[in-house]
Amino acid sequence: MSIFSTTPQNQRQSTPSERVGYAVGDTLSIALFTAGEIGRRVAHGAGAAIETIQTVMQEGNAAAEAEKARRLQLMQAFAALPVEAQDEYFDQQAGEAAQERSARMRHILGAPGRGLRGLFYLTSDRTPLEDAPLATVQPIAQNMSSTGPFDPVA
């Protein structure tokens, strides 16, 4: 029996197919009501999110306009300086940039040499490469007999 039935009792007994129809109808009604409620809440949340995004965009645009005005003032003040002062400023900036690049390159080029030196080991006790003994042919020649086919004297 449907929950939306207007009569308290049906006069006749419903068939199984009618009961399935009522159940499907009830399920669809509940699903549509739930979907409508969810949609309303999502729309409300989306509206709040859109308002927040619009506010952030407006604040960002205002900050960008303020920065643009500040830079324009700096450019106008710089343009009002004598050419010699402008050249001196550019020379100073170029010198500072060259010093920074030089320091960065010293750091970059110095670091791998220090870092890679300890990475390569030959023995199990982790002796660094520069301190490891060199392999030579001499120990092999000393262990061989003088009558063998690889006699170093022959």
Contacts in CASP RR format, 6 or more apart in sequence:
PFRMAT RR
TARGET T0000
AUTHOR 0000-0000-0000
METHOD contacts of the structure
MODEL  1
MSIFSTTPQNQRQSTPSERVGYAVGDTLSIALFTAGEIGRRVAHGAGAAI
ETIQTVMQEGNAAAEAEKARRLQLMQAFAALPVEAQDEYFDQQAGEAAQE
RSARMRHILGAPGRGLRGLFYLTSDRTPLEDAPLATVQPIAQNMSSTGPF
DPVA
1 10 0 8 1.000
1 14 0 8 1.000
1 19 0 8 1.000
1 22 0 8 1.000
2 22 0 8 1.000
2 25 0 8 1.000
2 26 0 8 1.000
3 26 0 8 1.000
4 26 0 8 1.000
4 29 0 8 1.000
5 22 0 8 1.000
14 22 0 8 1.000
78 86 0 8 1.000
78 89 0 8 1.000
81 89 0 8 1.000
117 128 0 8 1.000
117 129 0 8 1.000
117 130 0 8 1.000
118 128 0 8 1.000
118 129 0 8 1.000
120 128 0 8 1.000
120 129 0 8 1.000
121 127 0 8 1.000
121 128 0 8 1.000
121 129 0 8 1.000
121 132 0 8 1.000
122 129 0 8 1.000
122 132 0 8 1.000
123 132 0 8 1.000
141 152 0 8 1.000
144 150 0 8 1.000
144 151 0 8 1.000
144 152 0 8 1.000
145 151 0 8 1.000
146 153 0 8 1.000
END
